[in-house]
């Protein structure tokens, strides 16, 4: 009998489902589903998740639960991140998800998100370096993890994400100023911790912005994670993409090969975050990982805290 497990990464912008078979060496993906839900769309501090985002999220998780049922999976690990953990109605949403879908959606903090993401990233790197910086640009937050010999030595969950920036600021200049302020604090925190990420550290980017950069560079019409995973992009190429895309309207961006519908108004914010981090710490290359939190959930087993 196959030993199947399921993992759900329910993010601020994208929801992903993985059905995998457990094997001694790790996991073998059997089926992957993804949907841009935009759970953080219309988010406010006063009300939390908007009514529209709430319904989109429930509909997505209902569909995921039906897929899980067809495989007869009993072991399901489902996490919710920034949008749900920051929402005043987040607990109510989690309760309704369980009632309507049977999925126990566990809200994890930024540190746990970073640790699980690192586990997923490390499982699929072709030539992992001893010293890594893993940058996970999400919809509501961005996790910055420094890893030495596979162990996290510094984690920072930053309150900047592509949905939060896009909906909160009107221009690239305003977004850049906000990101620079947060990166200033990151640099100070690294200094206090005695961590220097210059020199021998390799930058690995995971999640939608990083994979979209790779897909645009590859001019992909149909996304293929096998080509994206471990693809390396130079800082100069990322700058070229940024300069090419920044004058375009969201409608015009839809015609860019490699840019998935649903990300057309978010990619600029993601590029601002990635280029700001690369420039601040002198990182000249970005290795892209298609693996991350989702795979880390599946690999870790057991119950979420």
N, C-alpha and C positions, 0 to 999 in steps of 0.2 A: 504494500500500500504506500502511495506517495505521501511524504511528510510535507504538506503545504502549509505556508503561513501567509498572512496578509499584513500589509502596512499601509497606513494612510498619512500623508503629509498634507494637512489642511492649512494652507498658508493664507496670507493676507490678499494675495492676488490669484495664486494658482493652487488647485487641489490635485493631488496625485495619489493613485492607488497602485500598489505592487502586489501581485500574487507571485510567490516564489516557492521553489522547492528547496528544503533544507538538505544539504549534503555535507560530508565531513569537511570539505574545503571552504564552506560558506553557504551561499545561496545561488540558485539558478533561476533567473527571472522567467516566469511562465507567461505573465500578462501584465501590461502596464497601461493604465488609463490616466488621462490628465484632462483637466478642464479649467479654463480661466474663469473663475467665479467672481473675482473682484470683491471679496468679502469685506475689504476695507473701504469700498466705495461708499461715499456719503457718510463716513464715520464722523461722529462728533463726540467731544468729551462729555457733553451733557446727556446724550441719548445712547451713545455707543454704536452698535451695529444698526445700520438703517433697515427699515422694513423690507426694502427691495433686496438688499444683500442677504438678509436673514432667509428670505424665501429661496434665493438662488443657492445659498449654502445647503439648505435642507434638501432641495431637489437633487443637487449633486450627490450628497451623501446617501440619499435614498437609492439613487442609481448605483452607487458604489456597493451598497449593501446587497443589491440584487446580483451584481457580478460575483461578489464573495460567496453568496449562497450557491451559485451554479458550480463552484469548485468544492463545495462542502468544507470550507475552511472554518476551523474552530478557533485557531490562534490568530487574533487580530490586534495589532498595536496601532492606535490612531492618536495622532498628536495635533493640537492646535497651537498656533504661535501668536505673534504680535497682536493681530486684530482682536482675537478673542480674549487674550490675557489683559489687554488694555481697556476692554469694553465694560461699561457699568452693567450691561445686560448680558455679559459673557456667560455667567453661570446659568442664566435662564436658557440661553441658546444651547448649552451643553446638555441641560436636562431635556429639552425638547428633541434634540438629536437622538438621545438614548431612547426616549419614548417612541419616536416616530420610525427610527431605523434600526434600533438595537445596537448601534455603534457607541462604545464608550470612548468619547472624545476627551482625551486628557490634555489639559493646558500645561505646557512646559515653559520654564523660564529661559532666558537667553543663554545662560551657561549650559543648561542641559541640551538645548538646541545645538549649541556649538560643539559639544562633545560628541553627540550623535552624528552630526554632520561630518566631523573629522573622521569618525569610524567609517562612514560610507565612502568618503573621498579616498581614504587610504586603501580601501578594498579594491579600487579599480585604477589606481595610478600605474602607468607602465614602468617608470623608473623613479620611484619615490625618493626624493632627497632626504637627507637626515634633518634638514632644517626647512620648515615650511611655514608660510603665512597663508591661511585659508580665509578667503573673503566670501562671505555668503550674503549677497545683496538680495534682501527680501522686499516684500511690499510695505511692511511697517517698520522693520528694523534691519540692521546690517550687523552681522556677527563677524568679528575680527579675531582669529585664533592663531596663536603662535605655537607650533609643534616642533619638538626636538626628539628625534628617534621615536616618533609615533606617539609621544605623550604631550598633551597640552600643557604649556608652561605659562600661558597668558591668554585670557579670554576677555573680550569686551563686547557687550551687546550695545550697539549705538542706536539712538532713537531717530534714525533716518532710514527711509525705505522709499521705493519708487512711487507707491501710491500716496504715501504721506507727503512726499515732496511735491508731486505733481498736483495734488489737490490743495496743498497748503500755500504754494507760492506761484506767482504769476509769470515769472520770467526765469531764464537760465541764470541771469546775474543773481537774482534773489536766491535761487536754489543753491548756487555755488557758494554764496556768502554763508548760508546755513550749514552746508556741508563742511566748509572750511572751519567754522566755529567748533563743530563736533570733532573734526580731525585734530584740531588744536588740543582739545581735551584728551584725545586718544594718545597723542604724542607725549603729553605730560604724564599720563598714566603709565605709559611704557617706560619713561625715564624713571619714574618713582619705583617701578618694579625692577629696574635694572635690566631691562630687555632691549637689545639692539637688533633691529631687523634689517639692517643694511648688509651689504656684502653677499654672503653665501646663501641667504634665504631665497627660496623659490616661491613665487606667488601663484597660488591656485585659486581660481574663481569658480564658484558653483552657483547654481540657481539660474533664473531666467535671463538676467542681463548678460552674464558670462556666456551662456550657451547661445544666446542670440548674436552676440559679437562674433562667435565662431561661425554660426550659420550664415551671417551676412558676408563674412570674409570668404567663405566657401561658396557663396551664391547658391545656397541650397533651396530647391523648390519643394522637395519633400524632406522633412527633418529625419536625419539618421543619427541616432545617438552614438553609433559605433564610429562614425567619422568625426563627431564633435568631441567625444571623450578623449582626453590627452592631446587635443589640438592646441598648438601654441601660437599666440598672437603677439607681435611686437608692439611696444608702446606707440611707435610711429604709425602702425597700421590702425590702432585704435583711435589715434588722433585724426587720421584720415576719415575714418567712419564717422567720428563726431562732427567734423567739419562738413561732411557731405550731408548728414542727416539734420543737423541743427536748424538750417533755414526752412526745412520742409514742414508743411502742415500735417496733422495726423492723417488726413485723407491721402496726401501725396506719399506719406511713409508706407502706406499699404502696398505700394507698388515695388518696394524695395525687396529684392530677393533675400530670403532668410529671416525676414521680420514677420512673425506670426501675428495674425489678427487678434486684437485684444491687448497687444503690447505697443501699438503705434503711438499712444500718447504717454507711455511710460519709459520708453527706451532712453530718452534724453536724460531723465533723472538718473537712471542707472549708469549712464556714461559719465555723468558728473561725479557720482560717487567713486567709480572705479578709477577714473583718471586723477581725481584728487588724492586718493590713497597712493596710487603709483608715483605721482609726482612728489608727494611729501616725503616718501621713504626711498626714492631713487630706484624703484623697481621697474625694470626695463621690459619684462616679458610677463605675459599672463598665460598660464597653462589652464585649460578649461576642463572642468570635471562635470560630466553629466550625472555623476553619482553624488549623493549628499545625504540629507536628513532622511529621506525615504528609505534608502538602502541601509542607513545606520539603524533605523528602527527595526527593520527586518533582521539585521544581523545580531542585534543586542539581545533579543529574546526576553522572556520574563515580562513583568508588569512595569509600566511607567510609574514614576513617583508622582 
